[in-house]
């Protein structure tokens, strides 16, 4: 049994903390934009043609944003295309006749295998990279490399170059169309130059795939579209991730933030007890995901206060991996839209920026007579982290409305009253000057 003085001390601390929280002027940044219960991002991989011709019009009708991770090298007018950075491939081919593939030469051989001047070799690269990513299957990856190079030496392939299916499925996409879609609020982001299977590439070729795809998007779309990427196949290979972190601010593959729990696509876990501020919960919408199951993911995000549901879509109407019919997507998107009051539906990049801004934010409040003054700052790169945060400030219970002014922007907001007292909720930009609140 605790001594009485300790019990009293604990009670006093709780009362004081609550009083401080309810004090006039006390300001908090809401967990999600507009004070919503959770967040949801619709993302598409590969940029297959039907995503834009069949799925995007549905989202446009419902006014739903989304992020499209596109393969840049296959779009007409692109400057950067797939190639091997390294020694002449003839030297590598010749060496394979006498030196078996091993840990010392695998990455070079796998990087070069798609660019030996023959059709059909890309399939071997994809399979071998997947095997190499699994320590138990490395020997199988080595044997597969030996097989493809032996076939090249034997002349078993037709001359030429054949990209992977994902690149071929982009046929019809243009940069002009992507710029128009971006102007409507859709995020266009990188999915590499060739949809490369990067655990099988050496460092210089990984850098080429990611850096030049980013440069292509910058040149074609503008700097603001170089924030997000998804390394193809959803790989979280540590060597690949360490390279990608240095090139892109946000990776859908992995975001190792100290305040974020990640449940990626293969995970069978659902958001449960979470000790961190946020949960990023990735779910793949495919032919193995019945519509009631997909709706239940949305319901879970609504019920919790910490969950960011990231939906991953590939094929649409028979084109692309695990293609879903657009009629099913239409029903699903309508269901998502019906939860708009409780869910912040935004692009992958926007949600990432909001969370990072909130976690880095420094909020201070002072009172001067009948005025509340709020300063909101963060140390992040202002050119990149530039979206408003949602603030909630406690105000006098006698106020019916509050005038919130920051710079030249004025908001008149009705005062809300709940168990926490009287408050106003409003949008404000970090590092953009003092926020002044007066009542009426």
C-alpha positions as CSV (number, residue, x, y, z in Angstrom):
1,X,0.0,0.0,0.0
2,X,1.4,3.4,-1.0
3,X,1.9,6.0,1.7
4,X,-0.9,8.7,1.8
5,X,1.5,11.5,0.9
6,X,2.6,9.7,-2.3
7,X,-1.0,9.1,-3.4
8,X,-1.8,12.8,-2.8
9,X,1.3,13.9,-4.8
10,X,0.2,11.7,-7.7
11,X,-3.3,13.2,-7.7
12,X,-2.0,16.7,-7.5
13,X,0.3,16.1,-10.5
14,X,-2.6,14.7,-12.6
15,X,-4.8,17.7,-11.6
16,X,-2.0,20.2,-12.5
17,X,-1.3,18.5,-15.8
18,X,-4.9,18.6,-16.7
19,X,-5.2,22.2,-15.7
20,X,-2.2,23.1,-17.9
21,X,-3.7,21.2,-20.8
22,X,-7.1,23.0,-20.5
23,X,-5.5,26.4,-19.9
24,X,-6.5,29.2,-22.2
25,X,-3.9,29.5,-25.0
26,X,-2.7,25.9,-24.7
27,X,-2.1,24.7,-28.3
28,X,-1.6,21.3,-29.7
29,X,-0.9,20.0,-33.3
30,X,-3.6,17.5,-34.1
31,X,-2.4,14.0,-35.0
32,X,-3.8,14.3,-38.5
33,X,-4.8,17.1,-40.8
34,X,-8.2,18.7,-40.0
35,X,-8.3,16.7,-36.7
36,X,-9.4,13.5,-38.5
37,X,-9.3,10.1,-36.8
38,X,-6.8,8.6,-39.2
39,X,-5.2,8.9,-42.6
40,X,-5.5,7.0,-45.9
41,X,-3.3,7.1,-49.0
42,X,-4.2,5.4,-52.3
43,X,-1.0,4.4,-54.2
44,X,-0.4,2.8,-57.6
45,X,2.7,1.0,-58.7
46,X,4.2,0.7,-62.2
47,X,2.1,3.4,-64.0
48,X,0.3,0.8,-66.2
49,X,-2.0,2.5,-68.8
50,X,-5.3,1.4,-67.3
51,X,-4.5,3.1,-64.0
52,X,-4.8,6.4,-65.8
53,X,-7.5,5.6,-68.3
54,X,-9.8,3.5,-66.1
55,X,-9.1,4.2,-62.4
56,X,-8.1,7.8,-62.3
57,X,-11.4,9.1,-63.8
58,X,-13.2,7.3,-60.9
59,X,-11.0,9.1,-58.3
60,X,-11.4,12.3,-60.2
61,X,-15.2,12.0,-60.0
62,X,-15.1,11.3,-56.3
63,X,-12.4,14.0,-55.7
64,X,-10.0,11.4,-54.2
65,X,-6.2,12.1,-54.4
66,X,-3.6,9.4,-55.1
67,X,0.1,8.7,-55.6
68,X,1.3,7.1,-58.9
69,X,4.8,5.5,-58.8
70,X,5.8,5.5,-62.4
71,X,8.6,3.8,-64.3
72,X,10.3,6.7,-66.0
73,X,12.5,5.1,-68.6
74,X,9.6,3.7,-70.7
75,X,7.7,7.0,-71.1
76,X,8.3,8.6,-74.6
77,X,10.6,11.6,-74.4
78,X,12.5,10.4,-71.4
79,X,16.2,11.2,-71.4
80,X,17.4,8.3,-69.2
81,X,16.9,4.7,-70.1
82,X,18.1,1.4,-68.7
83,X,21.8,0.6,-69.1
84,X,24.7,-1.1,-67.4
85,X,27.3,1.0,-65.7
86,X,30.5,-1.0,-65.6
87,X,33.0,-3.0,-67.6
88,X,32.4,-4.0,-71.3
89,X,29.8,-6.8,-71.2
90,X,31.9,-8.9,-73.6
91,X,34.6,-9.2,-70.9
92,X,32.1,-10.3,-68.4
93,X,30.5,-12.9,-70.8
94,X,34.0,-14.3,-71.5
95,X,34.9,-14.7,-67.8
96,X,31.7,-16.7,-67.1
97,X,33.0,-19.5,-69.3
98,X,35.8,-20.3,-66.8
99,X,34.8,-18.6,-63.5
100,X,31.5,-19.7,-61.8
101,X,29.3,-17.1,-60.3
102,X,29.9,-16.5,-56.6
103,X,29.5,-13.8,-53.9
104,X,32.4,-11.8,-55.4
105,X,31.0,-11.5,-58.9
106,X,27.3,-12.0,-58.6
107,X,26.2,-8.3,-58.4
108,X,28.3,-7.3,-61.4
109,X,27.0,-10.2,-63.5
110,X,23.4,-9.7,-62.4
111,X,23.6,-5.9,-63.1
112,X,24.9,-6.6,-66.6
113,X,22.7,-9.5,-67.5
114,X,19.8,-7.4,-68.8
115,X,22.1,-5.5,-71.1
116,X,24.1,-8.2,-72.9
117,X,22.4,-7.5,-76.2
118,X,19.8,-10.3,-76.1
119,X,16.1,-10.5,-75.4
120,X,14.8,-12.6,-72.5
121,X,17.6,-12.0,-70.1
122,X,15.7,-9.6,-67.8
123,X,13.5,-12.4,-66.5
124,X,16.6,-14.1,-65.2
125,X,17.8,-10.9,-63.5
126,X,14.5,-10.6,-61.7
127,X,14.4,-14.2,-60.5
128,X,18.1,-14.2,-59.5
129,X,17.8,-10.9,-57.5
130,X,14.8,-12.3,-55.6
131,X,16.8,-15.4,-54.7
132,X,19.9,-13.5,-53.7
133,X,17.8,-11.3,-51.3
134,X,17.1,-14.6,-49.4
135,X,20.4,-15.8,-47.7
136,X,19.1,-19.4,-48.0
137,X,18.8,-19.2,-51.8
138,X,22.0,-17.5,-52.8
139,X,23.4,-20.7,-54.3
140,X,20.3,-20.9,-56.5
141,X,20.9,-17.3,-57.6
142,X,24.5,-18.1,-58.6
143,X,23.3,-21.2,-60.6
144,X,20.7,-19.1,-62.4
145,X,23.4,-16.5,-63.4
146,X,25.6,-19.3,-64.7
147,X,22.6,-20.6,-66.7
148,X,21.8,-17.3,-68.4
149,X,25.4,-16.5,-69.3
150,X,25.8,-20.0,-70.7
151,X,22.8,-19.5,-72.9
152,X,24.2,-16.2,-74.1
153,X,27.5,-17.9,-75.0
154,X,25.6,-20.6,-76.8
155,X,23.5,-18.1,-78.8
156,X,20.2,-19.4,-77.3
157,X,18.6,-15.8,-77.1
158,X,17.5,-13.5,-79.9
159,X,19.5,-10.4,-80.3
160,X,18.0,-7.1,-79.0
161,X,16.6,-5.7,-75.8
162,X,13.3,-6.6,-74.2
163,X,12.2,-4.7,-71.0
164,X,10.2,-6.2,-68.3
165,X,6.4,-6.5,-68.6
166,X,5.8,-3.6,-66.2
167,X,7.5,-1.2,-68.6
168,X,5.5,-2.6,-71.6
169,X,2.3,-2.1,-69.7
170,X,3.0,1.7,-69.5
171,X,2.6,2.0,-73.3
172,X,0.4,5.1,-73.9
173,X,1.6,7.1,-70.9
174,X,3.0,10.5,-71.8
175,X,4.7,13.2,-69.8
176,X,2.1,15.8,-71.0
177,X,-0.7,13.6,-69.5
178,X,1.2,13.1,-66.2
179,X,1.7,16.9,-65.9
180,X,-2.0,17.4,-66.4
181,X,-2.8,14.8,-63.8
182,X,-0.3,16.4,-61.4
183,X,-2.0,19.8,-61.9
184,X,-5.2,18.2,-60.6
185,X,-3.5,17.2,-57.3
186,X,-2.2,13.8,-58.0
187,X,1.3,12.9,-56.9
188,X,3.6,11.5,-59.6
189,X,6.6,9.8,-58.0
190,X,9.5,7.5,-59.0
191,X,9.4,3.8,-59.4
192,X,13.0,3.7,-60.9
193,X,14.0,3.8,-64.6
194,X,13.3,0.2,-65.6
195,X,11.5,-1.5,-62.6
196,X,14.9,-3.0,-61.7
197,X,15.2,-5.8,-59.1
198,X,17.7,-3.9,-57.0
199,X,19.0,-6.6,-54.5
200,X,20.7,-8.0,-57.6
201,X,22.4,-4.8,-58.6
202,X,25.7,-3.4,-57.5
203,X,25.8,0.0,-55.9
204,X,26.6,2.1,-58.9
205,X,23.7,0.6,-60.9
206,X,21.3,1.1,-58.0
207,X,22.3,4.7,-57.8
208,X,21.8,5.2,-61.6
209,X,18.3,3.7,-61.5
210,X,17.2,5.9,-58.6
211,X,19.1,9.1,-59.2
212,X,18.4,9.4,-62.9
213,X,14.7,8.5,-62.4
214,X,14.6,11.3,-59.9
215,X,16.3,13.7,-62.3
216,X,13.9,12.7,-65.1
217,X,10.9,13.5,-62.9
218,X,12.5,16.8,-61.8
219,X,13.1,17.8,-65.4
220,X,9.7,16.7,-66.6
221,X,7.5,17.6,-63.7
222,X,9.3,19.9,-61.3
223,X,11.2,19.5,-58.0
224,X,8.1,19.0,-55.9
225,X,7.5,15.6,-57.4
226,X,10.9,14.2,-56.4
227,X,9.9,13.6,-52.7
228,X,8.6,10.1,-52.8
229,X,9.7,6.8,-54.3
230,X,8.9,3.1,-54.2
231,X,11.8,0.7,-54.9
232,X,10.3,-1.9,-57.2
233,X,8.9,-5.2,-55.8
234,X,8.6,-3.6,-52.4
235,X,12.1,-4.7,-51.4
236,X,13.4,-3.7,-48.0
237,X,16.9,-5.0,-48.7
238,X,19.2,-3.2,-46.2
239,X,21.9,-2.4,-48.7
240,X,19.4,-1.0,-51.2
241,X,17.5,1.0,-48.6
242,X,20.7,2.7,-47.3
243,X,21.4,3.9,-50.9
244,X,17.8,5.0,-51.5
245,X,17.5,6.9,-48.2
246,X,20.3,9.3,-49.5
247,X,18.4,10.0,-52.8
248,X,14.7,10.3,-51.8
249,X,13.2,11.9,-48.7
250,X,10.4,9.4,-48.5
251,X,10.4,5.7,-49.3
252,X,7.2,3.7,-49.3
253,X,9.3,0.6,-48.8
254,X,10.5,1.7,-45.4
255,X,10.4,4.8,-43.2
256,X,12.6,4.2,-40.1
257,X,11.2,6.9,-38.0
258,X,11.5,6.7,-34.1
259,X,7.8,7.6,-33.8
260,X,6.4,5.3,-36.5
261,X,5.5,1.6,-36.3
262,X,5.6,0.0,-39.8
263,X,3.4,-2.9,-40.9
264,X,4.4,-3.6,-44.5
265,X,2.5,-5.4,-47.2
266,X,3.6,-9.0,-46.3
267,X,2.9,-8.5,-42.6
268,X,-0.1,-10.4,-41.2
269,X,-0.3,-8.1,-38.2
270,X,-3.0,-5.5,-37.8
271,X,-2.7,-2.2,-35.8
272,X,-3.0,-3.1,-32.2
273,X,-1.4,-1.8,-29.0
274,X,1.1,0.8,-30.3
275,X,3.6,2.7,-28.1
276,X,4.6,5.1,-30.8
277,X,2.7,8.1,-32.2
278,X,1.8,6.6,-35.6
279,X,1.3,3.3,-37.4
280,X,1.8,3.0,-41.2
281,X,-0.3,0.0,-42.3
282,X,0.3,-1.1,-45.9
283,X,-2.3,-3.3,-47.5
284,X,-2.3,-4.6,-51.1
285,X,-5.6,-4.4,-53.0
286,X,-5.4,-7.4,-55.4
287,X,-7.3,-10.5,-56.6
288,X,-6.7,-12.2,-53.2
289,X,-8.4,-9.3,-51.3
290,X,-12.2,-9.6,-51.2
291,X,-14.0,-6.3,-51.1
292,X,-15.4,-6.8,-47.6
293,X,-11.8,-7.3,-46.3
294,X,-10.6,-4.2,-48.0
295,X,-13.5,-2.2,-46.5
296,X,-12.6,-3.6,-43.1
297,X,-9.1,-2.0,-43.4
298,X,-10.7,1.4,-43.8
299,X,-13.0,0.8,-40.8
300,X,-9.9,0.0,-38.7
301,X,-8.2,3.2,-39.7
302,X,-11.4,5.2,-38.8
303,X,-11.7,3.5,-35.3
304,X,-8.1,4.2,-34.3
305,X,-6.4,7.5,-33.7
306,X,-2.9,6.6,-34.9
307,X,-3.3,4.6,-38.1
308,X,-2.2,5.6,-41.6
309,X,-3.6,3.1,-44.1
310,X,-1.5,2.9,-47.3
311,X,-3.3,1.1,-50.1
312,X,-1.2,-0.5,-52.8
313,X,-2.7,-1.1,-56.3
314,X,-1.0,-2.6,-59.3
315,X,-3.2,-3.9,-62.2
316,X,-6.5,-2.5,-63.4
317,X,-9.0,-4.1,-65.8
318,X,-6.7,-7.0,-67.0
319,X,-3.6,-4.9,-67.4
320,X,-0.8,-5.3,-64.8
321,X,-0.1,-7.5,-61.8
322,X,-3.1,-8.9,-59.9
323,X,-5.4,-6.7,-61.9
324,X,-8.7,-5.6,-60.2
325,X,-11.8,-4.6,-62.2
326,X,-12.5,-0.9,-62.2
327,X,-16.1,-1.6,-61.2
328,X,-14.8,-3.0,-57.9
329,X,-12.5,-0.1,-57.4
330,X,-15.4,2.3,-58.0
331,X,-17.4,0.7,-55.2
332,X,-14.3,0.6,-52.9
333,X,-13.5,4.2,-53.6
334,X,-17.1,5.3,-52.9
335,X,-16.8,3.5,-49.6
336,X,-13.5,5.3,-48.8
337,X,-15.1,8.6,-49.8
338,X,-18.0,7.9,-47.4
339,X,-15.5,8.0,-44.5
340,X,-14.2,11.4,-45.5
341,X,-15.5,13.0,-42.3
342,X,-13.2,10.8,-40.2
343,X,-10.3,10.0,-42.5
344,X,-7.8,12.4,-44.0
345,X,-7.4,11.1,-47.5
346,X,-4.2,12.5,-49.0
347,X,-1.2,11.5,-51.1
348,X,1.7,9.5,-49.7
349,X,4.0,12.6,-49.8
350,X,1.5,14.8,-48.0
351,X,0.9,12.5,-45.1
352,X,4.6,11.9,-44.7
353,X,5.3,15.6,-44.6
354,X,2.5,16.3,-42.1
355,X,3.8,13.6,-39.7
356,X,7.4,14.8,-39.9
357,X,6.3,18.5,-39.5
358,X,4.2,17.6,-36.5
359,X,6.9,15.6,-34.8
360,X,9.4,18.3,-35.3
361,X,7.1,21.2,-34.5
362,X,7.8,23.7,-31.6
363,X,4.6,25.4,-30.4
364,X,4.6,28.3,-27.9
365,X,1.7,30.3,-26.7
366,X,1.4,33.6,-24.9
367,X,-1.5,35.8,-23.8
368,X,-1.6,39.6,-24.2
369,X,-4.8,41.1,-22.8
370,X,-7.6,39.8,-25.1
371,X,-5.2,38.2,-27.6
372,X,-3.6,34.8,-27.8
373,X,-0.3,34.7,-29.7
374,X,1.0,31.4,-31.1
375,X,4.4,30.7,-32.6
376,X,4.8,27.6,-34.7
377,X,8.2,26.5,-36.0
378,X,10.1,23.5,-37.2
379,X,13.7,23.0,-38.2
380,X,13.0,21.0,-41.4
381,X,13.7,22.2,-45.0
382,X,11.0,24.8,-45.6
383,X,11.2,24.4,-49.4
384,X,10.2,20.7,-49.0
385,X,8.1,20.6,-45.8
386,X,5.6,23.3,-46.7
387,X,2.1,22.0,-45.9
388,X,-0.1,23.5,-43.1
389,X,-0.6,21.9,-39.8
390,X,-3.9,21.7,-37.9
391,X,-3.8,23.4,-34.5
392,X,-6.2,23.3,-31.7
393,X,-6.1,26.1,-29.2
394,X,-8.0,26.4,-25.9
395,X,-9.9,29.7,-25.7
396,X,-12.3,31.5,-23.3
397,X,-15.6,29.8,-22.7
398,X,-17.2,33.2,-23.3
399,X,-16.2,33.3,-26.9
400,X,-18.6,32.2,-29.6
401,X,-16.2,32.8,-32.5
402,X,-12.4,33.3,-32.9
403,X,-10.5,35.3,-35.5
404,X,-7.3,33.5,-36.3
405,X,-4.8,35.6,-38.3
406,X,-1.4,34.6,-39.7
407,X,0.2,37.1,-42.0
408,X,-2.5,38.2,-44.5
409,X,-4.6,35.1,-43.9
410,X,-7.7,35.5,-41.7
411,X,-10.0,32.6,-40.5
412,X,-13.2,33.2,-38.6
413,X,-13.9,30.0,-36.6
414,X,-16.8,28.9,-34.4
415,X,-15.7,27.9,-30.9
416,X,-16.3,24.3,-30.0
417,X,-17.2,23.1,-26.5
418,X,-16.5,19.6,-25.3
419,X,-15.2,17.7,-22.3
420,X,-11.8,19.4,-22.8
421,X,-13.3,22.9,-22.7
422,X,-13.7,25.6,-25.3
423,X,-11.3,25.5,-28.3
424,X,-10.8,26.4,-31.9
425,X,-9.3,24.3,-34.6
426,X,-7.5,25.9,-37.6
427,X,-4.8,25.6,-40.2
428,X,-1.4,27.3,-39.8
429,X,1.9,27.2,-41.6
430,X,5.1,26.6,-39.6
431,X,7.8,29.3,-39.9
432,X,5.3,31.8,-41.4
433,X,4.9,34.3,-38.6
434,X,3.0,34.7,-35.4
435,X,-0.6,33.4,-35.2
436,X,-2.9,35.9,-33.5
437,X,-6.3,34.7,-32.0
438,X,-8.9,37.1,-30.8
439,X,-12.5,36.3,-29.7
440,X,-16.0,37.6,-30.2
